[in-house]
Amino acid sequence: MTRKPLLALAGLATFSLLLSSPAPAGSVTTTAEPAGLAAPTLQTGFEKRDGKRWTTLPEERGFLRALDRSSRRVDVSVIGRTATGRPLRLIVVGDPAPPRRAAIADGSAVLFVCSQHGDEPSGREACLQTARDLAAARDAATRRLLQDTTVLFIPSANPDGTAANTRENADGVDLNRDHLELATREGRAMARVIRDYRPDIVHDLHEYSPTPEVYDRQLIHLWPRNRNVDTRVYRLSLRLNNGYVDPRLRREGYTTGIYGIYYGPDGEPIAQSAGDGQERILRNMVGLRHSMGILVEANSDPTTRRERADESVLNRRRVLTQKLAVGATLDMLVEQRGQIASATERAPRRAAAEGSAGDQPFYFGGADNMLPTPEQVTIEPPCGYRLTAAQYEQVDRTLALHGIDVRRAGGGYTVSMAQAAQPVIPLLMDERGQYEVIRATPLTNCG
């Protein structure tokens, strides 16, 4: 996969700066709370009601139809359907939008996964608005961005949950625990997009309910913590979280923190309640698939007197903080394009080489902030795994969606570790994996 070099965008205003006055030449214009800017012609239901109620699914359908018709930069397609038949849509924004279902052959790609949990609506609103803003902008800076970057949105990753206002989908599954097994239609659709478009960054938008005084920042975030993530991809993910999203929000006056970390009165961490390295969570899985990852969670409770007095003010802040974080991700993609391209291009080759050599440890537990137990580490990983024909029938679709190459051998199948998907393979099929999908036979001699 070849990519163009980093553009020299001298004087470019950050994408996350939501302007409250006319945009100067060379800056990128997006819209937020009305503050001197004309309202966009195409509005979501949420915007039309000034944040009093969220955009409904029928309103979303009409909005995306109008958006698709309005610009050659936009292609909206259906990438799957839920168990109840609701469509899962993908918005592709470029200048122009690439052909439908085409792999990204030239340039960068970034994927925003919106509202995997149906009762967390602010991420969905932010994605719809940002897709519209990118499609409508006419300034040179945005055109240059979209000529080198394909921006992907799955605006409603869990439409059944959105309709029912539930965290889970219609089958009662938490989609953010299905990125290894891919048992759900929604999980498979997301995996297909990641496999086919190979995004450099995957940005996952959520909300959380705070614990007063110790876990109540207005926006919290986290990177892939799994210890098998490529070192360079991991470091760039850290930079995205702590060098772009966090300072962007703080400069705008919002409080931020790390997902799962409780803070004391002095602002220092005192405990961790969540945010581990488990591979079935999207932010970890995308790191294992060689994309930079970030989880962002907006605080869904009132944090100011105005928010307590007026729910629409609260709702607008929830969406605005999400949009600022989205903008920060785009900032880094522009400013660090060369480093990002190098890391995400080379990581698959490094993984295949490590799998071939078998001389690097593999981790079945632990995280970047938690040492694994001795039983969770193998110093000499297998060179591959063997599946019976019956086992392969059970998992062939899952393996294909993870981009795992399989070879027929005798009456069964072998999966070599000498391939780009090496970090995922043992987690899927080794008995030591915490969430293994199939228990295959490890191979110590792959000939």
N, C-alpha and C positions, 0 to 999 in steps of 0.2 A: 504494500500500500504506500504510494508516494504522496507527499504533501508539499504544498508550496511553502516558501520561507515566511517568517514573520514579517508582516507588513510594517512599514514605517509610518505610524499614524501620529505624526507630531501634532501636539496640541489637542489630541482627542479627549473629550470629556468622557468620564466613565459611564458605562451603560447603566450602572446602578443609580446614577444621579437623576432622580426624578424631578425634572425642572419645573419651577413655579413661575418662570418668566420666559419670554421668547428665547429660543435656542440660538446661541451664536453659531456662526458658520463653522462647519467641521465637527460639530458635536452631534450626539445621538439623542433623539427626542423620544421619550416614552411618556405615558400619562399616569397620573395617580389621583390623589384627591384634588378636586378642582381648586386652583389657587391662581387664577389669572389666565389659565389656559382654556382654549375652547374645547368643549367636550368632543370626543371622537364621534364621527358619524355613525359607526357601527359600535353598538354597546351591548354588553351582556345584560341579562336580567338584573343581576346584582347592581350594576352601575346605574341602570334606569331607576332603580328604587333607592339609590344613594346608600346602599349597604343595609337596608332594612331587612331584606330577605335574600337568600342565596339563589343563584341561577338554577332553574329547574332543568331536568333532562330534556324536555321538549324545547325549552328556550336554547339550550346548548346546541341541539340539533339544528335549529334555525340559524343560530349565530354562525355555526361552522359552514353551513351551506352558503350563507352570504359571504363569509370570509373566503371560501374556496373560489367563489365566482368573482370576487373583487380584485384579485391580484394573481399575476403569473408567478409570483414568488411562493404561492401556497398550493399544496396538494393535500387534500384530506381523504383518507381511505379507511376502510374497515379492515382490521387485522385479525378479527375473530369475533366470536359471540359468547356471551355468558350462558350459563345453564338455563336461564329463562329466556334466552334469545335476544337480549339487549346487545347492541353493537359495541365493540371496543374499537375506538378510532385512534388513528395516528395522524398528527399534523406534521407535515414536512415543510419547512421554510428555508428557502435559498434564493439566490438571484441569478438565474431562475431556479425554481424547485427542480430537483433531479427527477428523472423518469421514475414512475411508480415502481417500488420494490427494487430499484437499482441499488447495488452496493455503492458505498462512497469510495470512488476510485481516486479522487483528487481533492485534497483539502481536508479539513477537520470535520468532526461531527460531535455534537453534544446532545444528550437525551435528558429531558425533564419528565420524570414519572410523577404524576399528580394524583393525590388522593387515593392511594392504595386502600386506605381505610375510609369507608363511606361516610363516617361521622366526623371527618376532618376536612371541611370544605374549602378552607382558605387557599390551599395549594392549587386546587382546581381553578378557582377564580384567577389566581395569579398567572397560571399558564394560559388561560384563554385570553386574558388581557395582553400578556407579553407577545403571544403569537400575532395578535391583531396589530400591536404597536410595531413590531418588526416588519410586518407586511405593508404597513401604511407609510412608514418613514421614507422620506425622499432625500435625506441628506447623504452626502458622499461617504461619510464614515460608516453608516449602516450598510450602504451598498457594498463597500469594500469588505465589511465583515461577512455579509451573506454570500459574496462571491467566493470566499475561501472557507466558509463554514456552513454546514447543513445543520440547522437547529430543529430538533425533533421534540415533539410533545405527545405524550399519551395523556390527554386532558382528564379523562375519567377512567382510571385503571380498575375501578370497582363500581360500575354503574348500578349494579343490584344493591350494593351497600349504600350508595348515594340515595337511591329511591327509598330504601327502608330506614335510612339514617342509622346504619349499624356499622360497626368496625369490620365485621366479617362479610364475606360474599353470601350469595343465596344458599350455598351448601354449608354455611357455618364455618368456613375456613378463613383464617387470618392470612391474607395473601402475602404478607411480608414474612411469612414462615414457610413459603412454598417455592423458594428460588433454587433449591437443590433438587427436590423430588419432581417438581413441575406437575403436580397432580391435578391442578385446576386449569380451566380453559384460560383464565386471565394470566396465570403464571406462565403458561406456554406461549401466549401472545407476546408477553414482555420478553421472554427469552429469545423468541424468534427475531424481534427487533434488534436486540443486543447482538445476536449472532450475525445478522445480515448487514447491519449498518456499522458495526464495530465502533461504537462511540468512544472518543477519547475521554469524555467525562460523562458520568451518570449522576444526576442530581435528583434526589428523592425527597418530595415535599410532604410533610406531615404536620400534625398539631399534637399538643400534649396538655394534660390537666396538671397544674402545678401543685406543689406542696408549699404552703405559705412559709416564707422566711428562709427556707433552705433550698428550695428548688422552684424558683418563681421568676426566672429571667424571661424577658419578652421574646427572645428567640434563642434556641439552643441548637447545637450542631455536632456532628461526629463524622469520622472518617472510617475506612476499612481497618479493623483491628486484627483481622485474622493473620497469624504469623506466617502463612504461606504466600502472602501477597508479595509480588516483586518489589524489591527494596526501592527502586527509583520511582515506581508508580505510587508506592506508599508515601514516600517523602513529598512528592508533588501533591498528593491528596491532603497531607498535613498542611502544606503551604496554602492550598485552596481554602481550607477551613480556617486556619489561624492567621493567615497573611492577607486574605481577601475578604471572606464573608464576615468574620468577626470585626475587623476594624471598620469595614463599610457600615455595618449597623451601629457601631459605637459612635462613629462620626456623625451619624444622623440622630444621635441622642437616645438610642435604644440600649437596653441591658442585654448582655449575651452570656452564654456559658456553654459548657460541654454537656452533651446529652448523657444522662444517667449519673451525673456528679452532683452531690449535695454540697452546699457551701455554708460556712459558718458566718457569724456577724462580721468577721474581719475580711470576708471574701475569699478565704482559703478553703480548698476542698476538705470535707470531713468524712465523706462516705461515697461509695458507688453502689447504685441500686440497679443499674442496667447498662447496656452498651458493651457487650462482650464481642468475641470473635466468631460467633457461630455462623457457619457457612450458609445456612438456609435463609439468612436475612439479605436483602438486596445490596446494602452498602458493602457487605463483605463479599458477596458473590461477584459483584462487578469487579472488585479488586482481584479476585481469583481469575477472572476472565480478562485481566490486563487493561481495565479501564480505571481511571481515577474515580473515586466515589465520594459522595457527601450526602449525609442525612441532615435535613433541616426540619426543625419542629417549632412552629409558632405557638406561643402561649395563648390558649383559648379562653382564659378568664380575664376579667377586667383588671387592669394594672394601674389605672389612674381614676381620679374622681369623675372626669368626663366620661370615661368608658363605663363606669358604674351607673351613671345617670342616663346614658344613651347607648343602647346596644348597637346602633348603626355605627357609632364612633369606634366601638370595640371591634366590630367586624371589619371596618376599613383599615384599622391598624393591623389586624391579623393578615390581611391581604397585602398591605403595603410592606410589612417586614419580609414577607415571602418574595415580593417583587424585588426588593433591595438585594436579597440573597441571590436571586436568579441573575440580577445584573452583575453582581460581584463575580459569579461564575463566568459570565461572558467576558468580563474584564480580564480575568486571568487567561482565558483562552486566547484573547488577542495579544496580550502583553507577553505571554510565555509560550507562544505557539511552537517555537522551535524546540524548546526543552520537552514540552508535552508530546510533540510528535515523535521525538527521538525515543522517549521512554515507552510510549504505547506501541511503537513499531518494534522495538527490540525485545520487549518483555516476552512475547510469545516464543521468539527464538531462544532466549535464555532458558525459558521453561523447558523447551524441547531438549536443549543441550544438557540441562541438569537431569532430566528424566533418562537420557541416554547414558550419562556417566554414572548415575546412582550414587554420587558421593556427597550429596547434601542432605541434611536431616529433613524429615517431613513431620509436621505437627498435626496431631489429631485433637488438640485442645490447647488451652492457654489463649493469650491475646498479647497485644503489644505492651500492655500494662500488667500482665499476669503470667507468671512462669507456668509452663505445663508441668504436669507430674511426669516422672520417668516413663510411666506406662503410655503416656500420650505422645511420646517422641520415638520415631524409628530412625536410627543412624544410617542404616543401609536399606533404603526403600526397595521394594520389588521393582523389577524391570518392566513388569506388566501384570495383567490379570487375565484369567481364563474364565469364560462364561460358557455354560452349556447352551444348547440350542433353545431349550425351554426358558432359561434365564434371559437369554438375549431377546426372546419374544416379549418378555415382560418390560424390558427397559429400552428397546431399540429407539423409540420415539424420544425418550429422555436424553439418551446419548447423542442423538442427532441434533437436538435443540441446544445442547451444550457444546456443539462443534467437535465432538469426540470421534476420532477415526477408529474404525473396527475392522479387523481382518478375519475372514473365515479360515479356520484351521482344523482339519479333520472333521469331526462331527460337531465341533463347537466354534467358538470365536475367541480371538485374543485382542486385548486392548493394550497397546504399547504405551509405556510412560514417556517415550521419546517423541512427544508431540506438544503442541501449544497448550492443550487442555490439561497438561500434567498436574497443575495444582488442584484440579477438581476431581480427578479420577479416583484417588484413594478415598476421598471423602464420600464418594458415591458408592464404592463397592468393596471397601475393606471392612472387616468385622470390627476393627478398632474405631471406625468412624462413628461419631455420636449419633448421626442421623442417616447412616448408610441406607441406600435404597435397595441394593441387591448384594448378597454376600458371595462374592466371586472368589476364585482361587488365586492367591498371589503366585507370581512366577519369579524364580530366581535365575533362570537361564532362558533368555529370549533368542538365543542363536544369532 
